[in-house]
Amino acid sequence: MTRSSIELGDVTPHNIKQLKKLNTVVFPVSYNDKFYVDVLEAGELAKLAYYNDIVVGAVCCRIDTTDNQRRLYIMTLGCLSPYRRLGIGTVMFEHILNYAEKDGNFDSIFLHVQINNDGAIEFYKRFGFEIVDTKEQYYKRIEPADAHVLQKTLRRKKSDLHNHAHTNGAISDKKDRRT
């Protein structure tokens, strides 16, 4: 038996149509042209997943800087259903997590998941995500229209750790204000 190969590749103008087709099959919502223009500019934050040289999944993220936080937003992370549970989603997520950790300045990673998508919710919970909010009527043309906001808080920033070191290890009563 040969070992299966999972690899990630860049999204380029030459393969963007494969991403569009994949997204129409995997997700119940459609993405506009601006989404794909932004994806082409995303660099390491947008990857196609190949399983034995066949495109079977993709992950697309962007940096979000609202609410005085710097967060990584997973716009899409999906895989064709016959290829699920083979580790492809894990490879895509670990790529994004490594990017965020190498950067070192993200407060968290977050995304929206349709409230009835138990498979996705369980997938993210395995990586330490928690449901932190539910947005009613988040989706326009699908049912259920509500979405959970899932978030994974990342390690404290280096500046926070540096400041902690100067307290001689004393535990502060102040709560971390980040959510």
N, C-alpha and C positions, 0 to 999 in steps of 0.2 A: 504494500500500500504506500503510495507516495504522500508526502507531507503537503498539506495545502498551504498556499502562500497568501498572506494578507499584506498588502502594501498600500501606502497613501501616495497620491500624486497631486500636483498642482492643478488648479482650475485655470484654464487658458481660453483665449478666444476660439481655439481649435476644438475644445471639448465642452464648451459651455452648453451646447445643445444636449449633450448627454446628461448634464446636471438638470437642465429644465425637464427633460423627459423623466428622469428618476424622481424628481420632486412631484410631478403630476401623478405618478403611480403610488408613491409612498405616503404623501400627505393629503388630507382632505381639503386643504385650502390651496388657492393658487397664488403665486408670487408675481409681482409686476416687474416690468423691465428694469426699473431702478434697483430692485433687489439684485438682479444679475449684473448690472453695471458695478454696483458696490462690491459684489463678490469678486469680480475680476481685480479689484483694487486691494482685496483683503490679505493677500500673501499667505502666510502660514495659518491664517484664521479660516481659510476655506480649502478643503481637501476632498478629493474623490477617493473612495475606497475601492480597491481592486481585490478580487478574490480569484486567484489563478488567472490573472490578467483580464478579468471581466469587471466592468464597473458595476458594483452592486450596492454602493452606499455613498453618502457624502455628509460632511459636516461644514456648516457655515456659521461664523460668529462675527460679532462686532464689539467694539469697545464702547461702553456706555458710561457717561460721566454725569449723570443726573444725581440730585440730592447730595452734592458734595462727596460723592463716592466715585471710585473708578472700578467698574465692574465689567466682567466679560459676559456678554449676552449670547447664548446659543440660540441663533435664529432657527436653524434646522440641524438635526442629527438623525439620520434615518438610513434604513437598509431594506432592500427588497425582501419580502416575507420569506421566500425559500432559503434565504441566506442568514436568517436571524438565528441567534443562539450558537453561532460559530466563533464568537469573539471579535467580530468586525466592529460592532458598536463600541466595545471596550477599547480596541486599538484607536478608534477615532477620538473617544473621550480622553484617553490617556495622552494623546497628542496635544489636545487643548489644555489639559491640566498641566502638562510639562511646559507648555508655552507660558501659562499664567505663573507657574512657580519660578521659571527662569527669569521672567520679567520682574517678579517680586513686588510689584506695586498694585496688585488687584486686591480689593476688599473681599470680593466674592465672585462666584460664577452663578448666573441665574438663567431661567428659561420659563416659558409658558407651556403647559401641557393640558390638553383637553381633559376635563374632569373624569371622563369614563375610560381613559387610556391607561388601564391598570398596568399593562406591560411596561410602558414607558416610566410610569411612576415608580414601579419596583426597580427598574433598571437604575434610575438615578438615586434611589434610596440606598442601593448597594454601594454607591460611591460617596455616601455621606450627605446627600441632599435632603432637605426638609421642606415640607409644604409651609410656606410662610404667609401666603395670602391666596384668596380666590377672587378672580375678577369676573363679575357677572357680565354677560353679553359681550365677552371679549371677541368672539368670532362672529362674523357677520352672516354667513350663509350656510352654516353647518349646525347640527344639533348633536349633543348639547352645546350651547353657545358659550358656556362658562369655561374658564381655564384656571387651573391651579398655577401659582407662581412657586417654582421650586428653586431653592437656593442652597449653595454650598459656601459656607464662610471659609475663607482661606486663612493661612497662618498670618499672624500679626506682621505688619511691615517691619523692616529692619530698624526704622527709627523708633517704633514702639518697643522693640526688644532692647535697643540701645538705652532708651529712657528707663526701662525696667531694671537694667543692670545697675543703674546709678541709685536704685532704692535699696541696694544691698540685699536683694531678694525678699524684702518685706512685702507682704501681701497688702494691696490697697483695697479699701472698702468701695472705691469708686467703680461703678460698672462700666464696662466698655460700651460706648454709646453707639457703636456700629450695629446694624441689624444683619 
